[in-house]
Amino acid sequence: MLKIKGLLHTEYLSYIPQSYIYYSSGRRSKIQIWGLRENARLCAISCLHVHLVGPALGVVLVSSLDFGLDYRLVKGIILSCVGGPCSWLSLALCTSDYAASVVALNYLSTLIAEPLAMIILCGRATVPPLGGIISTILTTATPFLIGVTVKRYSGDTCTTKLCACLLAYMSCCQLLAKSGGLLTTHYVLVTIVIEFCWLVMSAGTCWLYVRCGLLKEEQFQTLAMCSIPKSLEYGWQSTCRPPGLSSLPSVFLAPAQAILLAAMAGDDDNEYAFGDNNDGDEQRQISMQ
């Protein structure tokens, strides 16, 4: 009976929806090096936003607000902004053919940027446990590559979005259990305000890239979907994050970023996808005539 309860632990059950999201993304993706070259600027700006602009916005926001917060809560807010990309949320909501390439580059750059950030914030570089690395490979690369080998499709993403909602719920429950301590109304409200303001500022910065001419307008959604969401797993931060209240910011970051990105996605998932979709519409109109 104890073995069955261990297998049904939330940590293990979360691998099922997460693996399906990567598998579905593999079936939707185009593995085209030529297309990646054409959008090299998008990939570079996305990496800079994830590892430099986003954390800088978080530090500036926390420094400009004086709420008399506990040091653990302040450090938790900063660490939540420094974290790597939340790949499964990006791939669940973004239907661009090149989203997987941008997310992969963001994750690879995390292997360099995250230890450097930990040296600055904690005075030492931390290494994630070997078990976490193995589970990441098994639940990301393996199902994605299996999906790539299967016949490509571009159907509805309702199932992947439901899986993302389930993962967000599981993550909130786990992080809330770890937060511990005395969760006062003051801490909760201030944390919600700070996390929401940071997400809005991050999204506004992504739109600023378009307004400045650095990116095309149709690339905005792909950049936002792949650059704004932050990973809720500690990984590199395991030995740097204080126990207790430092987990509270991630509890509210999980649903906040999911709601914001879902609102940005809108009803038409392919509205900002790479390429021009007008050709298909014109062909359908000609065939009807």
DAKA-V27226 format. One line per field, one symbol per residue. phi: phi as a letter, one per 20 degrees, with the letter a starting at -180 (. if undefined). psi: psi as a letter, one per 40 degrees, with the letter a starting at -180 (. if undefined). burial: + if it has 16 or more other C-alpha atoms within 10 Angstrom, else -. Layout:
phi->???
psi->???
burial->???
This chain:
phi->.ffffffefgfefffffffffffffffeedecffffffdfffffffffffdcfgfffffffffedcdmefffffffffffeegffeffffffdedffdfffffffffffffdffffffffednbedcfffffffffffecfffffffffegfbcffdffffffffffffffffffffeflmeefffffffffffffffffffffffffgffenfcfffeffffffedffdfeeflfegedeffnffefgffefgfffffffffffmeefefdffndeffffffffffff
psi->dddddddeiddddddddddddddddddeihghddddddfdddddddddddeddddddddddddehgefiiddddddddddddiiigdddddddheidedddddddddddddddddddddddeeihihiidddddddddecddddddddeihiifaifddddddddddddddddddddedaahgidddddddddddddddddddddddddddeediideeddddddeddhiieidbdededhiibeeeddddddddddddddddddadhdedeiiiheddddddddddd.
burial->-------------++-++++++++++++++-----+-----++-+++++++-+++-+++-++---------+++++++++++++++++++++++++++++++++-++-++--++++++------++------------+++-++--++--------+--++-+++-++-+++--++-++-------+---++-+++-++-+++-+++-+-----+--++++++++++++++++++++-+++-++++++++++++++++-+++--+---++-+++---------------
